[in-house]
Amino acid sequence: MSEILLQPDGDIVTVVLNRPEKLNALTRPMWQRLGEVMRELSASETVRCIVIRGAGDKAFAPGNDISEFEKTRSTSAQARDYGKVHHEALAALYECRHPIVALIKGICVGGGLEIASLCDLRICGTSSRFGIPINKLGLSAGVAEIQALVRMSSRAVALELLLEGRILGAEEAYQKGMVTRVVADEKVEEEAYATARRIADGAPLVARLHKRFMRRLDEDRPITQEDIDLAYPCYDTEDFRTGYRAFLAKTKPAFKGR
């Protein structure tokens, strides 16, 4: 069975990190397939929201499978080769056009937190745990991974995670802006999919634009008139006409993405 599973359900697609016997620890083939899957889903015109989760109830992912290091990351040359695959997957997550919800049960550490940090919303349970204890391996996180952590919360929180290597509980992670919502463990799936449904029921062109604007705000340059003008074509879309007419009629809009 594939270690990256796709579970389509209409306009919502679930991507499953599928190594429950290893708490979904990430391997090089998993990173490679994750990058491929996210590119494929991003190109889809029918997908409106993606949910990423780990298989089972014990972990989202605890990071990279350390038992792989002897053969795949025991030298700088090997690590550089591995890093190309890893960073391509992170880029695919960041650049995905569609909103991504992380459904987090249990452990979300290391590479697992890297993935979650590149999701747009993160829903976790009260027993979830978070951290980047890479200093205990004698390794540094890369600039791309650190950038994702900073975007998720702040420079101060990213440094705290990296320098201390401490594992945080769900409530502290929420207070530090690392997760969107904390719910009872038995309610995580329900809340994550309810969140995905609310996203999918919105206008998909607008969701994609909002993600595009957020990526633009990551760039260290002034906002231009060209940037501002990107929002105006919405007024010429069928979805806009559908939306404001439904609002006036007090009915639920059925957006078509055009």
C-alpha positions in Angstrom: 0.0 0.0 0.0 1.2 3.5 -0.9 2.8 5.5 1.9 1.1 8.6 0.6 -2.6 7.9 0.1 -5.2 10.1 -1.8 -8.8 9.9 -0.6 -11.0 12.1 -2.8 -14.5 13.0 -1.5 -16.1 15.3 -4.0 -14.2 18.7 -4.0 -12.3 17.8 -0.8 -9.2 15.5 -1.1 -7.4 14.0 1.9 -3.7 13.3 1.6 -2.7 10.6 4.2 0.9 10.1 5.5 0.5 6.3 5.6 3.1 4.6 7.8 1.1 4.0 11.0 3.5 1.2 12.1 6.2 3.9 12.3 3.9 6.7 13.5 4.1 8.0 9.9 7.8 8.8 10.1 8.8 10.3 6.8 11.1 8.7 4.2 12.7 10.1 1.1 10.2 8.3 -1.2 7.4 9.8 0.9 8.8 13.3 0.5 9.1 12.7 -3.2 5.6 11.4 -3.6 4.2 14.2 -1.4 5.7 16.8 -3.7 4.3 15.0 -6.8 0.8 14.7 -5.2 0.7 18.3 -4.2 1.6 19.5 -7.7 -1.0 17.3 -9.2 -3.7 18.5 -6.8 -2.7 22.1 -7.3 -3.3 21.8 -11.0 -6.8 20.4 -10.5 -9.8 22.6 -11.3 -12.2 20.5 -9.3 -10.4 20.4 -5.9 -11.4 23.1 -3.5 -9.7 22.0 -0.3 -7.0 19.6 0.7 -6.8 17.9 4.1 -3.4 16.4 5.2 -3.3 13.9 8.0 -1.4 11.0 9.4 -2.7 7.5 9.4 -4.1 6.3 12.7 -4.7 8.3 15.9 -1.2 8.4 17.4 0.7 10.8 15.1 0.5 13.3 12.3 4.2 12.6 11.8 7.2 12.5 14.2 9.7 13.7 11.6 12.1 11.9 9.3 12.8 8.2 9.8 16.2 8.3 11.6 16.9 4.7 10.6 17.2 5.9 7.0 20.0 8.2 7.8 22.8 5.6 7.6 22.1 5.0 4.0 20.6 8.2 2.8 21.9 11.1 4.9 25.2 10.0 6.5 27.3 12.6 4.5 26.9 16.2 3.3 26.7 15.0 -0.3 23.9 12.5 0.5 22.1 15.2 2.6 22.3 17.6 -0.3 20.8 15.1 -2.6 18.1 14.3 -0.1 17.5 18.0 0.5 16.5 18.5 -3.2 13.6 16.1 -2.8 12.7 17.4 0.6 12.7 21.1 -0.5 10.7 20.3 -3.6 8.0 18.8 -1.5 8.0 21.9 0.8 7.8 24.2 -2.2 4.9 22.2 -3.6 3.0 22.6 -0.3 3.7 26.3 -0.2 2.8 27.0 -3.8 -0.4 24.9 -3.8 -3.3 27.0 -5.2 -5.9 25.3 -3.0 -6.4 25.8 0.7 -4.8 23.1 2.9 -6.0 22.0 6.3 -3.8 20.0 8.6 -5.7 17.4 10.7 -3.4 16.8 13.6 -3.7 13.9 16.0 -0.9 13.1 18.4 2.7 13.8 17.6 3.6 16.6 15.1 7.3 17.0 15.3 10.3 17.7 13.0 9.4 17.1 9.4 5.8 16.6 10.5 5.7 20.1 11.8 7.4 21.4 8.7 4.5 19.9 6.6 1.9 21.3 9.0 3.5 24.7 9.1 2.9 25.0 5.3 -0.8 24.2 5.6 -3.1 27.2 5.8 -5.0 26.0 8.9 -4.0 23.6 11.6 -6.6 21.7 13.7 -5.3 19.6 16.5 -6.5 17.7 19.6 -5.7 18.5 23.2 -3.1 15.7 23.4 -1.2 16.8 20.3 2.5 17.6 20.7 4.7 19.9 18.7 8.4 20.6 18.3 11.6 20.6 16.2 14.2 18.8 18.5 16.8 18.6 15.7 19.5 20.0 18.0 19.5 16.6 19.7 20.6 15.0 16.4 23.5 17.4 16.0 21.9 18.8 12.8 20.6 22.2 11.8 17.3 22.8 10.1 17.6 24.4 6.6 16.7 27.9 5.7 13.6 26.8 3.8 12.3 24.8 6.8 13.0 27.7 9.2 11.2 30.1 6.9 8.1 27.9 7.1 8.2 28.0 10.9 8.6 31.8 10.9 5.6 32.2 8.6 3.5 29.9 10.8 4.1 31.8 14.0 7.0 34.2 14.4 10.8 34.5 14.4 10.9 34.3 18.2 8.8 31.1 18.4 10.9 29.5 15.6 14.1 30.3 17.5 12.6 29.0 20.7 11.7 25.7 19.1 15.1 25.3 17.4 17.4 26.4 20.2 15.6 24.6 23.0 14.4 21.5 21.2 11.5 21.5 23.6 8.2 19.6 22.9 5.2 21.8 23.3 1.6 20.8 24.3 -1.4 21.8 22.2 -2.4 24.7 24.4 1.0 26.3 24.4 1.3 25.8 20.6 -2.1 27.5 20.2 -0.9 30.4 22.4 2.2 30.8 20.2 0.1 30.9 17.0 1.3 27.5 15.8 -2.2 26.0 15.5 -5.5 27.5 14.4 -7.8 25.6 16.7 -7.5 23.0 19.6 -10.5 20.7 20.1 -11.1 17.5 22.1 -9.1 14.6 20.7 -12.3 12.8 19.6 -13.5 15.9 17.7 -10.4 16.6 15.6 -11.6 14.8 12.4 -15.1 16.3 12.7 -13.7 19.9 13.1 -11.1 19.5 10.4 -13.6 18.3 7.9 -16.1 20.9 8.9 -13.4 23.5 8.3 -12.6 22.0 4.9 -16.3 22.0 4.1 -16.7 25.7 4.9 -13.7 26.4 2.7 -14.9 24.3 -0.1 -18.3 26.0 0.0 -16.7 29.4 -0.5 -15.8 30.8 -3.9 -12.8 28.8 -5.1 -11.4 31.7 -7.2 -11.4 33.9 -4.2 -9.6 31.2 -2.0 -6.9 30.9 -4.7 -6.5 34.7 -4.9 -6.2 35.0 -1.1 -3.5 32.4 -1.1 -1.7 34.1 -4.0 -1.9 37.5 -2.1 -0.4 35.9 1.1 2.5 34.5 -0.9 3.0 38.0 -2.4 3.1 39.5 1.1 6.0 37.2 1.9 8.1 39.0 -0.7 10.3 41.8 0.6 9.2 44.5 -1.8 6.6 47.2 -1.8 3.0 46.6 -2.9 2.5 47.9 -6.5 -0.6 49.0 -8.3 -0.3 45.9 -10.4 -0.7 43.9 -7.2 -3.7 45.9 -6.1 -5.3 45.4 -9.5 -5.3 41.6 -9.2 -8.3 41.8 -7.0 -10.6 43.7 -9.3 -11.4 41.0 -12.0 -13.4 39.2 -9.3 -16.2 41.6 -10.1 -16.5 40.2 -13.6 -16.9 36.6 -12.5 -20.1 34.5 -12.5 -19.2 33.5 -8.9 -19.5 37.2 -7.8 -22.9 37.5 -9.3 -23.9 34.2 -7.7 -22.6 35.3 -4.4 -24.2 38.7 -4.0 -27.5 37.6 -5.4 -27.6 34.7 -2.9 -26.7 37.1 -0.1 -29.6 39.3 -1.0 -32.0 36.4 -1.4 -30.7 34.8 1.9 -29.9 31.5 0.1 -26.7 29.5 0.0 -24.6 30.3 -3.1 -23.5 27.5 -5.4 -20.1 28.6 -6.7 -18.8 27.2 -9.9 -15.2 28.6 -10.0 -15.7 30.9 -12.9 
